[in-house]
Amino acid sequence: MASQIQPTVGQRVVARQTREIRRRIGLQIEELRSDAGVSQAALARCARIDRAHLLRIEAGEVGASVDVLTAIGACLGADLGVRYFPTAAPRLRDRFQAPMIEALLRICSAAWRAKPEVPVRAARGVIDLVLARALDRCTVACECHSELRRLEFVLRRAAEKQVALGPQVEGGLPASSLLLLRSTEATRAVARAYDRTLVSAFPGKAADAYRALTSDDAPWPGAAILWARVESGRATILDAPPRGIRLGR
């Protein structure tokens, strides 16, 4: 995957987040143990760990291995779940995304207000670009991808973010969506292979979406896909789908 590394996460940030995770895990273990009426000694014996170690885990002073946490959960009748929740923009970024977003902003008329990297807490994520037009109170959540490795994930996350953006929009009106794709042999192959799936999610015509963004009052066609060509680090937004792509015509 073509990515570039942004400034690394500082040690203080990592240490602070680690302490908070340990604290939460410790509190949850203590709550589960208290609800079950189990002593620390009994839980330590069941999980086959030292009581002093369990004491420090509950206090959030030390981290525990996945094996130990799984054993503790089994003793307390609880399943261990580990998951990452997207919060802010990732430190590893797609190096094609920035020029694609920049190119999209270049074609937008002055009627559109743009806000990049908009957090949507309800979806635990960030929308690459939000476009809003006061004239018709239209808001568009734009997601930008240079490749489509997991189409189902891209569609699901785009839908989640679009829905989550609604309450954040002035007046609470529902937002529409735009998927900006880099035109490559691989992405075009995915578009051809899953044409009906993509049409169901993005039925708007690419030409109509392009016209709406480049003019002050052309109506937004609803969820749509636009394509970008990236050459020598500079992107160009296409006013129609690439040759051989029926999607969006």
C-alpha positions as CSV (number, residue, x, y, z in Angstrom):
1,M,0.0,0.0,0.0
2,A,1.4,3.4,-1.0
3,S,1.5,5.4,2.3
4,Q,3.7,8.0,3.8
5,I,4.5,8.2,7.5
6,Q,3.5,11.3,9.4
7,P,5.2,12.5,12.6
8,T,5.3,9.6,15.1
9,V,3.2,9.5,18.1
10,G,5.0,11.0,21.1
11,Q,6.0,8.8,24.0
12,R,3.9,10.9,26.4
13,V,0.8,10.4,24.3
14,V,1.3,6.6,24.2
15,A,2.1,6.5,27.9
16,R,-1.1,8.5,28.8
17,Q,-3.3,6.3,26.6
18,T,-1.8,3.2,28.0
19,R,-2.4,4.3,31.6
20,E,-6.0,5.1,30.8
21,I,-6.6,1.7,29.2
22,R,-5.0,-0.1,32.2
23,R,-7.2,2.0,34.5
24,R,-10.4,1.1,32.7
25,I,-9.5,-2.6,32.5
26,G,-8.7,-2.7,36.2
27,L,-11.9,-1.0,37.1
28,Q,-13.9,-3.4,35.0
29,I,-12.3,-6.4,36.6
30,E,-12.9,-5.0,40.0
31,E,-16.6,-4.4,39.2
32,L,-17.1,-7.9,37.7
33,R,-15.3,-9.5,40.7
34,S,-17.4,-7.5,43.2
35,D,-20.7,-8.3,41.4
36,A,-19.8,-12.0,41.6
37,G,-18.9,-11.8,45.3
38,V,-15.4,-13.2,44.6
39,S,-12.3,-12.3,46.6
40,Q,-9.0,-11.3,45.0
41,A,-7.4,-14.4,46.4
42,A,-10.1,-16.7,44.8
43,L,-9.9,-14.9,41.5
44,A,-6.1,-15.1,41.4
45,R,-6.1,-18.8,42.2
46,C,-8.7,-19.4,39.4
47,A,-6.7,-17.4,36.9
48,R,-3.5,-19.0,38.1
49,I,-1.7,-15.7,38.7
50,D,-0.2,-14.2,41.8
51,R,-2.6,-12.2,44.0
52,A,-0.2,-9.3,44.2
53,H,-0.2,-9.2,40.4
54,L,-4.0,-9.2,40.3
55,L,-4.0,-6.4,42.8
56,R,-1.8,-4.3,40.6
57,I,-3.9,-5.1,37.5
58,E,-7.1,-3.9,39.3
59,A,-5.3,-0.8,40.4
60,G,-4.2,-0.1,36.8
61,E,-0.6,-0.1,37.7
62,V,0.5,-2.8,35.3
63,G,-0.6,-4.2,32.0
64,A,-1.7,-7.8,31.7
65,S,-1.2,-10.2,28.8
66,V,-4.1,-11.2,26.6
67,D,-3.7,-14.8,28.1
68,V,-4.1,-13.4,31.7
69,L,-7.0,-11.2,30.8
70,T,-8.8,-14.0,29.0
71,A,-8.3,-16.3,32.0
72,I,-9.6,-13.6,34.4
73,G,-12.6,-13.1,32.1
74,A,-13.3,-16.9,32.0
75,C,-13.2,-17.1,35.8
76,L,-15.7,-14.2,36.1
77,G,-18.0,-15.4,33.2
78,A,-17.0,-12.6,30.9
79,D,-15.6,-12.7,27.3
80,L,-12.6,-10.6,26.5
81,G,-13.0,-8.3,23.4
82,V,-10.2,-6.2,21.9
83,R,-11.0,-3.6,19.3
84,Y,-9.6,-0.4,17.8
85,F,-11.9,2.5,17.5
86,P,-11.1,5.2,14.9
87,T,-10.9,8.6,16.6
88,A,-8.8,11.1,14.7
89,A,-6.9,11.1,11.4
90,P,-4.4,8.2,11.2
91,R,-0.7,8.8,11.5
92,L,-0.2,6.7,8.3
93,R,-1.9,8.5,5.4
94,D,-2.6,7.6,1.9
95,R,-0.1,9.8,-0.1
96,F,-2.6,10.2,-2.9
97,Q,-5.4,11.5,-0.7
98,A,-4.2,15.0,-0.2
99,P,-3.8,15.9,-3.9
100,M,-7.2,14.3,-4.7
101,I,-8.9,16.4,-2.0
102,E,-7.0,19.5,-3.2
103,A,-8.2,18.9,-6.8
104,L,-11.7,18.5,-5.6
105,L,-11.6,21.8,-3.7
106,R,-10.2,23.5,-6.8
107,I,-13.2,22.7,-8.9
108,C,-15.8,23.6,-6.3
109,S,-17.7,26.9,-6.8
110,A,-17.6,29.6,-4.2
111,A,-21.1,28.6,-3.1
112,W,-19.7,25.5,-1.4
113,R,-18.1,25.8,2.0
114,A,-15.5,23.1,2.7
115,K,-14.4,21.5,6.0
116,P,-11.7,18.9,5.8
117,E,-11.2,16.2,8.5
118,V,-14.5,16.5,10.2
119,P,-14.9,14.3,13.3
120,V,-18.1,12.3,13.6
121,R,-18.2,11.0,17.2
122,A,-21.3,8.9,16.7
123,A,-19.5,6.9,14.0
124,R,-16.1,7.0,15.9
125,G,-14.4,8.4,12.8
126,V,-13.4,11.3,10.7
127,I,-14.9,12.4,7.3
128,D,-12.2,13.3,4.8
129,L,-14.2,16.4,3.6
130,V,-17.6,17.9,4.2
131,L,-19.0,20.3,1.6
132,A,-22.0,22.5,2.4
133,R,-24.1,24.9,0.2
134,A,-26.3,27.4,1.9
135,L,-28.5,28.0,-1.2
136,D,-30.3,24.6,-1.0
137,R,-29.0,23.6,2.5
138,C,-27.2,20.7,0.9
139,T,-24.4,18.9,2.8
140,V,-22.2,16.3,1.3
141,A,-19.9,13.9,3.2
142,C,-16.9,13.1,0.9
143,E,-14.7,10.0,1.4
144,C,-11.5,9.8,-0.6
145,H,-9.8,6.4,-1.6
146,S,-6.9,5.7,-3.9
147,E,-7.7,1.9,-3.8
148,L,-10.5,-0.4,-2.8
149,R,-9.1,-3.4,-1.0
150,R,-12.3,-4.0,1.1
151,L,-15.3,-2.7,-0.7
152,E,-17.8,-3.8,1.9
153,F,-15.8,-1.9,4.6
154,V,-15.6,1.3,2.5
155,L,-19.3,1.3,1.9
156,R,-20.2,0.5,5.5
157,R,-18.0,3.2,7.0
158,A,-19.1,5.8,4.4
159,A,-22.8,5.1,5.3
160,E,-22.1,5.2,9.0
161,K,-20.3,8.5,8.8
162,Q,-23.0,10.0,6.5
163,V,-25.7,9.1,9.0
164,A,-23.7,10.3,12.0
165,L,-23.0,13.6,10.3
166,G,-26.7,14.4,10.1
167,P,-27.2,15.6,13.7
168,Q,-24.1,17.8,13.3
169,V,-25.5,19.6,10.3
170,E,-27.3,22.9,10.9
171,G,-31.0,22.2,11.0
172,G,-30.4,18.5,11.4
173,L,-31.0,17.8,7.8
174,P,-29.6,14.5,6.4
175,A,-26.4,14.6,4.6
176,S,-25.6,13.1,1.2
177,S,-22.4,11.3,0.2
178,L,-19.7,11.4,-2.4
179,L,-17.0,8.8,-3.0
180,L,-13.9,10.1,-4.6
181,L,-11.8,7.3,-6.2
182,R,-8.4,7.3,-7.9
183,S,-8.7,6.0,-11.4
184,T,-6.3,3.0,-11.5
185,E,-6.5,-0.4,-13.2
186,A,-7.3,-2.0,-9.8
187,T,-10.1,0.4,-8.8
188,R,-11.7,0.3,-12.3
189,A,-11.7,-3.5,-12.1
190,V,-13.5,-3.4,-8.7
191,A,-16.0,-0.9,-10.2
192,R,-16.7,-3.2,-13.1
193,A,-16.9,-6.3,-11.0
194,Y,-19.3,-4.8,-8.4
195,D,-21.2,-2.4,-10.6
196,R,-24.7,-3.1,-9.2
197,T,-23.5,-2.9,-5.6
198,L,-21.9,0.5,-6.2
199,V,-24.9,1.8,-8.1
200,S,-27.2,0.8,-5.2
201,A,-25.0,2.8,-2.8
202,F,-24.2,5.7,-5.2
203,P,-26.9,6.0,-7.8
204,G,-26.2,9.6,-8.8
205,K,-24.5,10.4,-12.1
206,A,-20.9,11.5,-12.1
207,A,-21.6,14.3,-14.6
208,D,-24.4,15.7,-12.5
209,A,-22.3,15.6,-9.3
210,Y,-19.4,17.4,-11.2
211,R,-21.9,20.0,-12.5
212,A,-23.3,20.6,-9.0
213,L,-19.9,21.1,-7.5
214,T,-18.7,23.5,-10.2
215,S,-21.8,25.7,-10.3
216,D,-23.6,27.8,-7.7
217,D,-27.0,26.4,-8.1
218,A,-27.1,23.1,-10.1
219,P,-28.9,20.5,-8.0
220,W,-27.0,17.9,-6.2
221,P,-27.9,14.4,-7.7
222,G,-27.6,12.5,-4.4
223,A,-25.0,9.9,-3.5
224,A,-22.5,9.8,-6.3
225,I,-19.0,8.7,-7.3
226,L,-16.4,11.0,-8.9
227,W,-13.0,9.8,-10.2
228,A,-9.6,11.4,-10.1
229,R,-6.5,10.9,-12.2
230,V,-3.2,11.4,-10.3
231,E,0.0,12.0,-12.2
232,S,3.3,13.2,-10.8
233,G,1.7,14.1,-7.5
234,R,-1.0,16.2,-9.0
235,A,-4.7,15.2,-9.3
236,T,-7.4,16.0,-11.8
237,I,-11.1,15.4,-11.1
238,L,-12.8,13.8,-14.1
239,D,-16.2,15.1,-15.2
240,A,-17.3,11.6,-16.2
241,P,-16.4,8.0,-15.3
242,P,-13.3,6.6,-16.9
243,R,-13.6,4.7,-20.1
244,G,-15.1,1.3,-19.7
245,I,-16.9,2.2,-16.5
246,R,-20.7,2.2,-16.7
247,L,-21.1,3.2,-13.1
248,G,-22.3,6.8,-12.7
249,R,-23.2,7.3,-16.4
